[in-house]
Amino acid sequence: MKNRIGFIGLGLMGKWMAINLLKAGFNLMVFDIDHHALAQLQKSGAGTAESPAKLSAQTDMVILCLPGPDIIDTVIWGKDGAVEGMRSGQLVIDCGTSDYRWTAEFAGKLSEKGIDFADAPVTGMENRAKDATLTIMFGGSRRIYDQTHPVLKAMGNQIVYMGGVGCGQLAKLINQLLFNVSLAAMAEVLPMAVKLGLDPEKISTVINSGSGKSFASEVFIPNILENRFDQGYGLKKAYKDMVSATRISADHQIPLPVVQAAMTSYQMALASGLGDLDKGAIIQIFEQLLEVKFRKKKFY
């Protein structure tokens, strides 16, 4: 097992994943452009680096928890990027969410420099990142999986080996599509309930204690009732999963009619300027159409 771990990306999920590595006793060095996040990790016992290059030069394994391919490319290949400090035999693990086709290309570029790669995206949202109970979907060689399993177990309690490089990201996409479609359906149907005279709080109780319950309803309905749309994964970020699904559908001639319908809801929300809010904000589109609000009475 690699001894010195570098961690880049101390956002909503990453900071807790890094803290849990420290709690498990790993030697950790971190980097982020957010100085407050760096200070928090330093206070918890992590070393800090001035750049990705300096971090990679002092570690054996580099874990990335970044929003997507563009930022990863900058962090790895840009000025003072991690690749400048890397050496043959080093390992990079991508725990963020990236397109699985891009993942294969990225792994190939690293391989040319003798650097190993695995994709290990996570799911579970912030509370499970904090509790080290994330589900981690691993894509890469069995050798690297076995080698890194103790590290991954410090961050999650479900580590699932999905197959070769890219399979972790593909598994994450499948999971996210089901979540996104469920949320889009909920956003469409809940305003209808209010339009027809049902009380938002009462129908919420029915849904989240009945057969209509889903992870999406449990997470987002309480926030929608409180008029909160800043608690989860942003609409802009979620949209990239829908785009990936559409490309797969086109490339492999796989019909995805329900996904395509949900895609329209996401596009409507983005076109209405809701992209910086969380996914629950999709409901605002249908509330506007029906001239209702799915909120607690105090917001009327």
Helices and strands as residue ranges (DSSP letters): E 4-8, H 14-23, E 27-31, H 35-44, E 47-48, H 52-57, E 61-64, H 69-77, G 82-85, E 91-94, H 100-111, E 116-119, E 122-123, H 125-130, E 134-139, H 142-153, E 156-163, H 167-195, H 200-207, H 215-225, H 235-252, H 257-271, G 279-282, H 283-290, G 297-299
